Amino acid sequence: MAKISNLTDLTTATDTSVLVINDGTPTTKKITVANLKKSLGLPTRFLYATISQTGTDAPVMTVIKNTLGYIPTFLYDNVGSYSMLFNESLNKTNWIILNGGDKYSYVNSVRLSGGGVKIETFDGITKADGKLLDMSIKIEYYD
């Protein structure tokens, strides 16, 4: 039986990278990173960022980590109302979108048909601008 020796450290891996696994049987197994992520229930693509908005400008995103392959665009729709547009449809069975507003405002987000999210901010019960202050957002896609 051949043995694996002189292994070289791998510092990065892609979804097509292959891992060699010894599961205790005489036969060595292999699995791609993509299949390992799927079997562990990890997202296949994601975006972690913060969003801020001032005046009558569209919100601005500061990306922390992004594997979507693009950055969503933002529109200023009206006072306290903004759209975040994606390059693809957001099927609710594959996407998770979580946000955390700052402690002084109420933030509401609703999926739009065709690949977008409507974000609304309030001061009490009144829509208001300037309430997104480094709001965290987490978008994850699962196959």
Residue pairs with C-beta under 8 A, 6 or more apart in sequence:
1 26
4 20
4 28
10 17
13 19
13 33
14 33
15 32
15 33
15 34
15 37
15 44
16 32
16 33
16 34
17 32
17 33
18 30
18 31
18 32
18 33
19 30
19 31
19 32
19 33
19 36
20 28
20 29
20 30
21 28
21 29
21 30
21 31
22 28
22 29
23 29
31 39
34 44
37 43
37 44
38 44
38 143
41 142
43 96
43 140
43 141
43 142
44 141
44 142
44 143
45 67
45 68
45 69
45 140
45 141
46 65
46 66
46 67
46 68
46 138
46 139
46 140
46 141
47 63
47 65
47 66
47 67
47 68
47 71
47 72
47 137
47 138
47 139
48 63
48 64
48 65
48 66
48 136
48 137
48 138
48 139
49 61
49 62
49 63
49 64
49 66
49 136
49 137
50 61
50 62
50 64
50 134
50 135
50 136
50 137
51 59
51 60
51 61
51 62
51 74
51 99
51 119
51 132
51 134
51 135
51 137
52 59
52 60
52 62
52 132
52 133
52 134
52 135
53 59
53 60
53 76
53 82
53 121
53 129
53 130
53 131
53 132
54 129
54 130
55 129
55 130
56 76
56 79
56 129
57 76
58 74
58 75
58 76
58 82
59 74
59 76
59 82
59 84
59 119
59 132
60 74
61 71
61 72
61 74
61 137
62 134
63 71
68 86
68 139
68 141
69 87
70 86
70 87
72 84
72 85
72 86
72 87
73 84
73 85
74 82
74 83
74 84
74 85
75 82
75 83
75 85
76 82
77 83
77 118
78 127
79 127
79 128
79 129
80 120
80 121
80 122
80 126
80 127
80 128
80 129
80 131
81 118
81 119
81 120
81 127
82 118
82 119
82 120
82 121
83 112
83 116
83 117
83 118
83 119
84 116
84 117
84 118
84 119
85 115
85 116
86 115
86 116
86 117
87 115
88 115
89 114
89 115
90 97
90 111
90 115
90 116
90 117
92 111
94 141
94 142
94 143
95 139
95 140
95 141
95 142
96 138
96 139
96 140
96 142
97 109
97 111
97 117
97 137
97 138
97 139
98 137
98 138
98 139
99 107
99 109
99 119
99 135
99 136
99 137
99 138
100 107
100 135
100 136
100 137
101 107
101 121
101 131
101 132
101 135
102 131
102 132
102 133
102 134
102 135
104 123
104 131
104 133
105 121
105 122
105 123
105 128
105 131
105 132
106 121
106 122
107 119
107 120
107 121
107 122
107 131
107 132
107 135
108 119
108 120
108 121
108 122
109 117
109 118
109 119
109 120
110 117
110 118
110 120
111 117
111 118
112 118
119 132
120 127
121 127
121 128
121 129
121 131
121 132
122 128
122 131
123 131
